[in-house]
Amino acid sequence: MPTYQYACTECGHAFDQFQSFSDASLTECPECSGKLRKVFSAAGVVFKGSGFYRTDSRSGSSSSSSSDSSSSSTSSPAPAAASSSSD
């Protein structure tokens, strides 16, 4: 279940609430019965680097190696073009 952060616009009370995606947003402060607003912050996960590919975390002995071999035959023109451009 996701955790949502709320803050009261009147008294400033801030708290976290576990809620399902289908639950309605909270609208009333539990401390002063004032109006609540959701607090949004930066994502907790940041992907950095040159890129993330399907083959980055796979080992060659997995059951998907048969699908990798079929995809490598479709990608074989790209390395050939790269090798001819480096000559």
DSSP file with accessible surface (Angstrom, degrees, kcal/mol):
  #  RESIDUE AA STRUCTURE BP1 BP2  ACC     N-H-->O    O-->H-N    N-H-->O    O-->H-N    TCO  KAPPA ALPHA  PHI   PSI    X-CA   Y-CA   Z-CA
    1    1 A M              0   0  162      0, 0.0    19,-0.2     0, 0.0     2,-0.1   0.000 360.0 360.0 360.0 136.0    0.0    0.0    0.0
    2    2 A P        -     0   0   33      0, 0.0    17,-2.3     0, 0.0     2,-0.5  -0.353 360.0-131.9 -72.4 153.7    1.3    3.4   -0.8
    3    3 A T  E     -A   18   0A  69     15,-0.2     2,-0.4    -2,-0.1    15,-0.2  -0.920  20.6-163.1-106.8 127.9    2.1    6.0    1.8
    4    4 A Y  E     -A   17   0A  53     13,-3.0    13,-2.8    -2,-0.5     2,-0.5  -0.878  11.2-138.1-111.0 144.3    0.7    9.5    1.3
    5    5 A Q  E     -AB  16  39A  76     34,-0.6    34,-3.0    -2,-0.4     2,-0.3  -0.869  22.2-173.7-102.4 134.8    1.9   12.7    3.1
    6    6 A Y  E     -AB  15  38A   3      9,-2.9     9,-2.2    -2,-0.5     2,-0.3  -0.919   7.9-170.5-125.1 152.0   -0.7   15.2    4.3
    7    7 A A  E     -AB  14  37A  11     30,-2.3    30,-2.2    -2,-0.3     2,-0.3  -0.997  24.5-122.5-141.1 140.6   -0.4   18.6    5.8
    8    8 A C  E  >  - B   0  36A   6      5,-2.4     4,-0.6    -2,-0.3    28,-0.2  -0.622   9.8-150.7 -81.8 136.2   -3.1   20.8    7.4
    9    9 A T  T  4 S+     0   0   78     26,-2.9    -1,-0.1    -2,-0.3    27,-0.1   0.669  93.5  40.6 -79.5 -15.7   -3.5   24.2    5.8
   10   10 A E  T  4 S+     0   0  138     25,-0.4    -1,-0.1     3,-0.1    26,-0.1   0.885 129.9  17.3 -99.9 -50.7   -4.7   25.7    9.1
   11   11 A C  T  4 S-     0   0   68      2,-0.1    -2,-0.1     0, 0.0    -1,-0.0   0.599  92.8-125.1-102.5 -12.0   -2.7   24.3   12.0
   12   12 A G     <  +     0   0   53     -4,-0.6     2,-0.1     1,-0.3    -3,-0.1   0.503  49.6 160.4  83.0   4.3    0.3   22.9   10.0
   13   13 A H        -     0   0   57     -6,-0.1    -5,-2.4     1,-0.0     2,-0.4  -0.405  20.4-164.8 -61.3 128.4    0.0   19.3   11.4
   14   14 A A  E     +A    7   0A  71     -7,-0.2     2,-0.3    -2,-0.1    -7,-0.2  -0.943  16.8 153.9-120.2 141.6    1.8   16.9    9.0
   15   15 A F  E     -A    6   0A  39     -9,-2.2    -9,-2.9    -2,-0.4     2,-0.3  -0.979  36.7-116.5-158.1 164.1    1.5   13.1    9.0
   16   16 A D  E     -A    5   0A  98     -2,-0.3     2,-0.4   -11,-0.2   -11,-0.2  -0.844  25.8-166.2-106.0 147.0    1.8   10.1    6.7
   17   17 A Q  E     -A    4   0A  77    -13,-2.8   -13,-3.0    -2,-0.3     2,-0.5  -0.992  17.7-137.5-138.2 128.3   -1.2    7.8    5.9
   18   18 A F  E     +A    3   0A 139     -2,-0.4     2,-0.3   -15,-0.2   -15,-0.2  -0.732  39.1 164.4 -80.5 125.4   -1.2    4.4    4.3
   19   19 A Q        -     0   0   11    -17,-2.3     2,-0.1    -2,-0.5    -2,-0.0  -0.996  37.1-117.0-143.5 149.6   -4.0    4.3    1.7
   20   20 A S    >   -     0   0   43     -2,-0.3     3,-0.9   -19,-0.2     0, 0.0  -0.387  34.5-111.9 -75.4 159.9   -5.0    2.1   -1.2
   21   21 A F  T 3  S+     0   0  167      1,-0.2    -1,-0.1    -2,-0.1     0, 0.0   0.839 119.1  52.1 -62.2 -30.4   -5.0    3.5   -4.7
   22   22 A S  T 3  S+     0   0  105      2,-0.1    -1,-0.2     0, 0.0     2,-0.1   0.607  87.8 103.7 -85.0  -9.7   -8.8    3.3   -4.7
   23   23 A D  S <  S-     0   0   87     -3,-0.9     2,-0.1     1,-0.1     3,-0.1  -0.420  77.2-112.2 -71.9 147.1   -9.3    5.1   -1.4
   24   24 A A        -     0   0   84      1,-0.1    -1,-0.1    -2,-0.1    -4,-0.1  -0.433  38.7 -97.3 -74.4 151.0  -10.4    8.7   -1.5
   25   25 A S        -     0   0   62     -2,-0.1     2,-0.2     1,-0.1    -1,-0.1  -0.371  40.8-106.3 -66.0 147.7   -8.0   11.4   -0.3
   26   26 A L        +     0   0   59      1,-0.1    -1,-0.1    -3,-0.1     3,-0.1  -0.507  37.1 176.6 -73.8 144.6   -8.3   12.7    3.2
   27   27 A T        +     0   0  108     -2,-0.2     9,-1.5     1,-0.2     2,-0.4   0.546  55.2  66.6-125.2 -13.9   -9.8   16.1    3.5
   28   28 A E  B    S-C   35   0B 122      7,-0.2     7,-0.2   -20,-0.0    -1,-0.2  -0.950  76.8-123.9-123.0 129.2  -10.1   16.8    7.3
   29   29 A C     >  -     0   0    0      5,-2.8     4,-1.6    -2,-0.4     7,-0.0  -0.453  11.9-145.0 -65.5 132.9   -7.3   17.3    9.7
   30   30 A P  T  4 S+     0   0   87      0, 0.0    -1,-0.1     0, 0.0    -2,-0.0   0.727  96.9  48.2 -73.5 -15.5   -7.5   14.8   12.7
   31   31 A E  T  4 S+     0   0  132      1,-0.1    -2,-0.0   -18,-0.1    -3,-0.0   0.918 134.6   1.9 -88.2 -49.5   -6.0   17.5   15.1
   32   32 A C  T  4 S-     0   0   56      2,-0.1     3,-0.1   -19,-0.0    -1,-0.1   0.369  90.0-116.3-124.5   3.1   -8.1   20.6   14.3
   33   33 A S     <  +     0   0   79     -4,-1.6     3,-0.1     1,-0.2     2,-0.0   0.703  68.7 142.7  64.2  21.7  -10.7   19.5   11.6
   34   34 A G        -     0   0    5      1,-0.1    -5,-2.8    -6,-0.1     2,-0.3  -0.164  60.4 -72.0 -80.4-177.9   -9.1   21.9    9.2
   35   35 A K  B     -C   28   0B 145     -7,-0.2   -26,-2.9    -3,-0.1   -25,-0.4  -0.609  48.1-148.7 -82.0 132.9   -8.5   21.4    5.5
   36   36 A L  E     -B    8   0A  12     -9,-1.5     2,-0.3    -2,-0.3   -28,-0.2  -0.667  10.1-166.8 -98.4 154.4   -5.8   18.9    4.4
   37   37 A R  E     -B    7   0A 135    -30,-2.2   -30,-2.3    -2,-0.3     2,-0.3  -0.981  26.3-111.9-134.5 150.0   -3.6   19.0    1.4
   38   38 A K  E     -B    6   0A  58     -2,-0.3     2,-0.5   -32,-0.2   -32,-0.3  -0.598  26.4-139.5 -78.0 142.3   -1.4   16.2   -0.1
   39   39 A V  E     -B    5   0A  45    -34,-3.0   -34,-0.6    -2,-0.3     2,-0.4  -0.913  16.2-160.3-105.1 123.3    2.3   16.9    0.1
   40   40 A F        +     0   0  176     -2,-0.5     2,-0.3   -36,-0.1   -36,-0.0  -0.856  14.4 172.6-105.4 139.8    4.3   15.9   -3.0
   41   41 A S        -     0   0   93     -2,-0.4     3,-0.1     1,-0.1    -2,-0.0  -0.823  40.2 -67.2-135.3 176.6    8.0   15.3   -3.0
   42   42 A A        -     0   0   92     -2,-0.3    -1,-0.1     1,-0.1     2,-0.0  -0.248  63.2 -90.5 -64.6 153.8   10.7   14.0   -5.3
   43   43 A A        -     0   0   79      1,-0.1    -1,-0.1     2,-0.1     0, 0.0  -0.299  25.3-134.1 -64.9 148.2   10.7   10.3   -6.2
   44   44 A G  S    S+     0   0   83     -3,-0.1     2,-0.5     1,-0.1    -1,-0.1   0.648  89.0  62.0 -78.8 -14.8   12.6    7.9   -4.0
   45   45 A V        -     0   0   97      2,-0.0     2,-0.4     0, 0.0    -2,-0.1  -0.951  61.1-177.5-117.8 129.2   14.2    6.1   -6.9
   46   46 A V        -     0   0  103     -2,-0.5     2,-0.6     2,-0.0    -2,-0.0  -0.991  15.5-148.8-126.9 123.0   16.5    7.9   -9.4
   47   47 A F        +     0   0  156     -2,-0.4     2,-0.3     2,-0.0     5,-0.1  -0.829  24.8 173.9 -92.6 121.9   17.9    6.0  -12.4
   48   48 A K        +     0   0  169     -2,-0.6     2,-0.2     3,-0.1     3,-0.2  -0.901  26.6  64.0-124.8 155.4   21.3    7.3  -13.4
   49   49 A G  S    S-     0   0   71     -2,-0.3     3,-0.1     1,-0.1    -2,-0.0  -0.715  93.4 -54.7 127.9-175.6   23.8    6.0  -15.9
   50   50 A S  S    S-     0   0  124      1,-0.3     2,-0.2    -2,-0.2    -1,-0.1   0.709 102.3 -57.2 -75.1 -21.6   24.2    5.6  -19.6
   51   51 A G        -     0   0   24     -3,-0.2     2,-0.5     2,-0.0    -1,-0.3  -0.803  41.0-109.5 158.1 164.6   21.1    3.4  -19.9
   52   52 A F        -     0   0  131     -2,-0.2     2,-0.3    -3,-0.1    -3,-0.0  -0.985  36.1-176.0-124.7 123.1   19.2    0.4  -18.8
   53   53 A Y    >   -     0   0  151     -2,-0.5     3,-1.4     1,-0.1     4,-0.4  -0.788  39.1-110.9-120.2 163.2   18.8   -2.4  -21.2
   54   54 A R  T 3  S+     0   0  121     -2,-0.3     3,-0.3     1,-0.3    -1,-0.1   0.824 117.2  47.4 -61.4 -32.4   17.1   -5.8  -21.2
   55   55 A T  T >  S+     0   0   83      1,-0.2     3,-0.7     2,-0.1    -1,-0.3   0.453  84.3  94.3 -93.0   0.0   20.3   -7.7  -21.1
   56   56 A D  T <  S+     0   0   95     -3,-1.4    -1,-0.2     1,-0.2    -2,-0.1   0.891  97.8  25.1 -61.7 -42.2   22.1   -5.7  -18.3
   57   57 A S  T 3  S+     0   0  114     -4,-0.4     2,-0.3    -3,-0.3    -1,-0.2   0.234 100.3 104.2-111.3  16.2   21.1   -7.9  -15.4
   58   58 A R    <   -     0   0  107     -3,-0.7     2,-0.2    -4,-0.1    -3,-0.0  -0.753  59.5-139.1-100.9 146.9   20.6  -11.2  -17.2
   59   59 A S    >   -     0   0   69     -2,-0.3     3,-1.2     1,-0.1    -2,-0.1  -0.638  22.4-119.8 -96.1 159.6   23.0  -14.2  -17.2
   60   60 A G  T 3  S+     0   0   70      1,-0.2    -1,-0.1    -2,-0.2     5,-0.1   0.676 107.7  62.2 -73.1 -14.4   23.7  -16.2  -20.3
   61   61 A S  T 3  S+     0   0  111      3,-0.1    -1,-0.2     4,-0.0    -3,-0.0   0.369  78.6 112.9 -94.9   7.6   22.4  -19.4  -18.7
   62   62 A S  S X  S-     0   0   34     -3,-1.2     3,-1.6     1,-0.1     4,-0.2  -0.276  81.5-109.6 -77.0 166.3   18.8  -18.2  -18.1
   63   63 A S  T >  S+     0   0  121      1,-0.3     3,-0.7     2,-0.1     4,-0.3   0.664 114.4  68.6 -70.0 -14.2   15.8  -19.6  -20.0
   64   64 A S  T 3> S+     0   0   23      1,-0.2     4,-2.1     2,-0.1    -1,-0.3   0.437  70.5  94.5 -83.4   1.9   15.5  -16.4  -21.9
   65   65 A S  H <> S+     0   0   54     -3,-1.6     4,-2.1     1,-0.2    -1,-0.2   0.837  80.3  57.1 -64.8 -28.4   18.7  -17.1  -23.8
   66   66 A S  H <> S+     0   0   82     -3,-0.7     4,-1.4     2,-0.2    -1,-0.2   0.904 108.9  44.9 -69.1 -36.2   16.7  -18.7  -26.6
   67   67 A S  H  > S+     0   0   45     -4,-0.3     4,-1.9    -3,-0.2    -2,-0.2   0.849 111.2  54.7 -73.3 -31.1   14.7  -15.4  -27.0
   68   68 A D  H  X S+     0   0   34     -4,-2.1     4,-2.1     2,-0.2    -2,-0.2   0.880 105.7  52.1 -67.1 -36.1   18.0  -13.5  -26.8
   69   69 A S  H  X S+     0   0   69     -4,-2.1     4,-1.2     2,-0.2    -1,-0.2   0.880 109.9  48.5 -69.6 -34.2   19.5  -15.6  -29.6
   70   70 A S  H  X S+     0   0   69     -4,-1.4     4,-0.9     1,-0.2    -1,-0.2   0.888 113.4  47.1 -71.2 -35.0   16.5  -14.8  -31.8
   71   71 A S  H  X S+     0   0   37     -4,-1.9     4,-1.3     1,-0.2    -2,-0.2   0.825 106.3  58.7 -74.3 -28.0   16.7  -11.1  -31.0
   72   72 A S  H  < S+     0   0   63     -4,-2.1     4,-0.4     1,-0.2    -1,-0.2   0.838 101.0  55.8 -70.0 -28.6   20.4  -11.1  -31.7
   73   73 A S  H  < S+     0   0   74     -4,-1.2     3,-0.4     1,-0.2    -1,-0.2   0.854 108.6  47.6 -71.1 -29.5   19.8  -12.3  -35.2
   74   74 A T  H  < S+     0   0  106     -4,-0.9    -1,-0.2     1,-0.2    -2,-0.2   0.768 113.9  47.5 -79.3 -22.4   17.5   -9.3  -35.8
   75   75 A S  S >< S+     0   0   60     -4,-1.3     3,-0.6     1,-0.2    -1,-0.2   0.415  83.7  95.6 -96.4   2.7   20.1   -7.0  -34.3
   76   76 A S  T 3> S+     0   0   65     -4,-0.4     4,-1.6    -3,-0.4    -1,-0.2   0.845  76.0  60.8 -65.6 -30.5   23.1   -8.4  -36.3
   77   77 A P  H 3> S+     0   0   85      0, 0.0     4,-2.3     0, 0.0    -1,-0.2   0.883  99.0  59.1 -64.3 -31.3   22.8   -5.7  -39.1
   78   78 A A  H <> S+     0   0   67     -3,-0.6     4,-2.2     1,-0.2    -2,-0.2   0.953 106.8  43.5 -64.7 -47.5   23.5   -3.0  -36.5
   79   79 A P  H  > S+     0   0   78      0, 0.0     4,-2.4     0, 0.0    -1,-0.2   0.888 112.8  54.0 -65.1 -33.5   26.9   -4.3  -35.4
   80   80 A A  H  X S+     0   0   56     -4,-1.6     4,-1.8     2,-0.2    -2,-0.2   0.922 109.6  47.4 -64.1 -39.6   27.8   -5.0  -39.0
   81   81 A A  H  X S+     0   0   57     -4,-2.3     4,-1.7     1,-0.2    -1,-0.2   0.895 111.9  50.9 -68.8 -35.2   27.0   -1.4  -39.9
   82   82 A A  H  X S+     0   0   55     -4,-2.2     4,-1.1     1,-0.2    -2,-0.2   0.896 109.7  49.6 -69.4 -36.7   29.0   -0.2  -36.9
   83   83 A S  H  < S+     0   0   64     -4,-2.4     4,-0.4     1,-0.2    -1,-0.2   0.870 110.4  50.1 -72.5 -31.6   32.0   -2.2  -37.9
   84   84 A S  H >< S+     0   0   74     -4,-1.8     3,-0.6     1,-0.2    -1,-0.2   0.844 108.9  52.1 -75.2 -28.0   32.0   -0.9  -41.4
   85   85 A S  H 3< S+     0   0   97     -4,-1.7    -1,-0.2     1,-0.2    -2,-0.2   0.755 104.3  57.0 -77.9 -21.2   31.8    2.7  -40.2
   86   86 A S  T 3<        0   0   93     -4,-1.1    -1,-0.2    -5,-0.1    -2,-0.2   0.556 360.0 360.0 -86.3  -6.8   34.8    2.3  -38.0
   87   87 A D    <         0   0  170     -3,-0.6    -3,-0.1    -4,-0.4    -4,-0.0  -0.181 360.0 360.0 -72.7 360.0   37.1    1.1  -40.9
